[in-house]
Amino acid sequence: MLLSTVLLGATLIMTPPAMLGPKNDVLYMKNGDKLTCGIKSMDAGAIYVVLDYVDGTISVEWSRLARLESPNLFLVQLDDGAVYTGNISIHPVEGSDSVLVEITEPGGHRVTFDKSRIAAFSSTSASFWGRLNGNISSGISYAKGNQTTTYNISSNVNYPRPRWSAGLGFNSNFSNSSGATASTRNQFNLTAGHLMRWNNWFYTGFASGLQSTEQQITLQTNLGGGIGKYVKKTSNVRMSVVGGLVWQETNYGAGVSTASTEDMLGVMLLGTVNYVKFKKTTLTLTVNAIPSLSDPGRFYFNTNASYFLKLFGQINWNLSFYGNWDTQPPSGTSGNDYGINSGLSFTFGNQ
């Protein structure tokens, strides 16, 4: 699993930006600059564009855009969850601080709204690889005094589309000290979601796996799904909550005498927060609480958090936290496992 994830990440990093059609999109900035380019997408407070004379993709701060002219088609998401497809035009209103967006759909119908309502948009001509975005992080340390070696690697890959999205995450941690048993923790998460007919409501499904020597878990598998809502969705902030059901199977190591395998049906209560400040920071937080229905009174908690601080280019410093808790673990096992990692990361795609 670790090797395949690393190879996937390396492949994505080395994949060149998607080839667009004619670069005939024009951006006018508030300071008077004019940029003729090919727009890939707008997300996380930035417009991602390609230029004939620049190798790769560059990002332009969304809040500093005054006008946009383009003959191309775009998929546009608004803060209330509405989605439109059409030509897009952005222009200021004379005598006002307002900036309006006009979308002309293929049938000729026009929709107009304030620029601040756009949560994201993307070119319909972008390839599969051009839509991918994510990051790979790693860190390693060694201390001669107690011969301690630790490492961590994590990867997140996302594939967003107008009315659905999918994501894959992986996290691996290893620690070994002289005279102590090595500790490992590996976790992966696969998620997918689709917008419903009601704006900002969606349904989602997920599958995840966990291995933890600290809790003597050989493999813990989770399958579930539910209904969710975006509480807030802007170009910089995404907040959502989900409620549903989850089935969990946990296989314990040979040292656990009270239970080798446990099955559980529970309620899923999930909350996520994503915050981005252009060219500065990125914060992602996921908290999952699972009250058990098959074993009343037992609760499971899982959380993952990551913070990225931009240093230079595509290089970032990152700080991450992971943790999972079981209020009624089998006798002789630990009810929790958590840790903090820090290191450097490389971003790719539309991030």
N, C-alpha and C positions, 0 to 999 in steps of 0.2 A: 504493500500500500504506500509506504513512504517513497520508494523508488519511483513508482508510477506517478505520484503527485509531483515529485521533483522534475521528472521528465516532461510532464504536462506543462508545468510552469515555465521550464526552459524553452519549450516549443512556442508557447505564447509570447515570451519575451522576444524571441528571435523572429517572430512573424512580422513582416512589414505592415505598415498601415494600409487600410483598405484603399483600393484605387477608386476614386470617384470619377464622375463625368467631368464635363468642362468646369473649370474653376471660375465661375461667373457670379458667385455670391459677393456682395459688397457690404462691408461693415463700415459705418461712420461712428467714430468715437466722440465722446463729449468734449475732448480736448482738440478736436478738429482733424485728427488722423483719419485716413481712409485706407481700407484694406480689402483688396480683391483676392478672393480665396475660394476654397471649396469647404462648405460647412459639413462636419460629420454629425455633431450633436451638441446639445446644451444640457448640462446636468451639473449638480453640485456647485452652482454659482459660477460656471465658466462655459464659454463656447469653445468647442474643439474644432480646429480648422486645419487644412493642409494648404500649402503654398507651392507653386512651381519651383521656387528658388530656395526652399527650405526642406531639409531631409527630416521626415517624420511629422508628427502632429504637434501643434502648439495650442496653448489655451489662452483665451482672452476673457478678461473679467466681464461678467454679464452685467453688473450694475453700472459699468461705464459705457455701455452701448447706448448711442443716441438714435441710430437709424439702421435699418437693415433692408436691403433690396435683393430679391432672388427670384429667378424664374422656375426654380426647382420645387419638387414636392417634399413635404415634411410631415412627420407624424408628431402631433403636439398634444401634450398632457397639461391640463389645468389643475389648479390647487383644489378644485372640488371633485376631481376624478374624471371629468369629461375629457374625451379624446376626439381630435379632429385630424383629418388628412387633407392637405391642400397646399397651395402656394401661400407663402407667408410674407407679409410686409410690416415693418415696424417703423413708426415715424412719430416725432414729437408734435404736440398740439400747440399751435401758435398762441402766444399770450398766456400759456399755462405751463406748469411743471410736469404735466401728464405726458406719458408716452403710450401711444395706442398700438395695438397689434390687430392686423386684419388678415383673416384666413379666407382664401377663396377656394372652396371645395371643387372637385372635378366637375360636378354638375352645375357650377356657377353660383351656388349659394354662398353668401358672405357672412362671416361672423366677426364681430369687433369687440375687443375687451382691452383692459389696461394691461400693460407689460408686466406688472407685478404679479399677475395671476398665473403666469406661465411657470409650471413646475419643471418641465423638461420638454425637449423636442429632439428629433433625430431625422436625418436624411433617409428616405426610403431606398436609396441606391446603395447604402452601406452593405458590405458583405458580412457573412457570418463572423469572420475574424475581427472585422472592424467594430462589431457590436459588443464584443467581449471586453470586460474590464475587471481589474482585480489587483492583487498584490501578493508578493512573496516576502516573508520575513524570516530571519534566522539569527541565531546568536550562540556563542560557545565560550566557555571559560574553563580554566584549569588552575588548580592551586597545588603547589608541590608539598606544602606543609602537611596536609592530610590526604594528599593524592586524590583530590576531588575533581571530577570532570562532569560538567553539565552542558547540555545543548538543548536548543529548541528550534523548531521550524514550523511555520504555519503558512497557509496559502488560502486565498479566497478568490474565486472566479465567479463572476456574475454575467448573466445574459439577459438584459432587459429588452422588452418589446412593448408596444403601446398598451395592450390589454393583458399581457401575461409576462412573467419573468421566471427565471430559474437561477439557482445558485449552488455552488459546491464549496464547502469549507473543510480544511484539514488542519489539525494541530497535533504536534508530537513533541514530547518532553522526555529527557533522559537524564538521570543523575546517578553517579557512582562514586563512592568513597572507599578508601582502604578500610577493610575490616567490616564493611556493611554490605547488605544485599542491594544490588542495583535496583533503582526505581524507574519505572517507565509508565507513561500515560499517552495514549493515542486516541484521537477522537475525529470523526468525520461527520458532516451534516450535508444532506442533499434536500433542497427545498424547491417548491414550485408553487406559483400562485396565479390566479386569473381574476380580473376585475368582473364584478357582477353588473347587472343592468342598473343598479342603484349606485350613484356616484360615491366613490371612496370606499365602497364595500367590496370585499373579495373573498374567494374561498382558496384554501391552501392545503397542500399535503407535504409530508416530510418523511424522511428516513434517516436514522442516525445510528452510529455505532460507537461504543466506548470500551477501551481496555485500560485497566488501572491496577498496578501491582499494589498500591497503597491500600486499596479496598478489596484486594484479592478477586477482582472481577476479570475473568478471562475474556468475556464478551457480553456487552449489554446492548441489545438491539431495541430500537424504538421505531414504531410505525404509527402514523396518526394523521389527522387532518382536522380542519375546522373552518369557521367563518371569522373573518377579521374586518377591521375598519382602520383606515388612515385617519388618525386624530389630527395630524397636521402634515401638510405636504407642500413645501415651497422649493425654490431652487437651492436652498441651503439646508433645510431641515426636513427630515422624514420621521414621523412617529406613528406607530401602529400598535394595535392590540388584537389578540386572537383568542378565541375560545373554542374548544373542541374536545375530542377524545383521543386517547393514545393507548396502544398496547405495547407492553414492555416485557421482554424476556431477558433474564440475567443468568449467566452461567458463571459460577464461582470456581476458584481453584480447588485442587485436591485437599488443601489444608483446612477447608471449611467443612466441618462435620455435620452441621445442622441442616444445610441445604446445598445441593449441587446446582439446582436450577430453580428459578422462581419466575412465575408468570404473573403479570399484573395488568389490570384495566383501570385507567384513571382519567381524570379530567385535566385537559391541558389549558393553562392560563399563561399566555405568552405576551411579552411586551418588548418592542425594539425601538431604539432611538439611533438615528444617524444625523450627524451634524458636520458640516463642512464650511470652513472659512478659506476663501480663495488664497492659494499660495502660502497658507499658514498651517492650518491644523485640520485633522479629521478625527472624529470620535464615533465609535460604533459600540453600542451596548445592547445585549440581549439577556433577558431574565425570563426563566421558564419555571413555573411552579406547577407541580402535578400532585393533587390530592388523590389517593388511591380509592377506587370504588370497591375493588375486590378484597382490600385489606383496610377497612375503615380505621382512621386515626393515623395512618402512615402517610408521610409527605416526602416527595422528592423535589429538590431544587437544583437547577442548573443555571449557570451564568457565564457569559463570555464578554469581555470588554477589550477594546483596543484603541490606542490613542497614537496618532501619527503627527509628528512635527516636521515640517519641510526644512531640510538643510540646504541642499542645492541640487539643481537638475531634477532627476528622478529619484534621488536618494533622500530617504527620510529616517529620522530616529523614531523608534516605536516603543511603546510600553503596553503590555497586555496582561490581562488577569483572567484566569479560568478557575472554576470551582464547581463541585457537585456534592450534594448532601443527601443523606438518607436518614430519616428520624428514627427508623427501627431496623437497623442492619442486622444480618444474621450474627449469632453469637460468635465472638472471636474475631470479627472484622471491624474495620474502621468505618465510621459513618460519614466521613468526609474526605475529600481530596481537593486541594487548591494550590495555586502557585502564581508567581509573578515573573514575567520575562521582559527583558529589554534588549534591544539590538538595533541593527540597521535593516532597512527594507528598500526594495526596488518596486516602483509602481509601473503599470503598463496599461495600454488601452485608453479608454476615455476617462482617466482619472488624473 
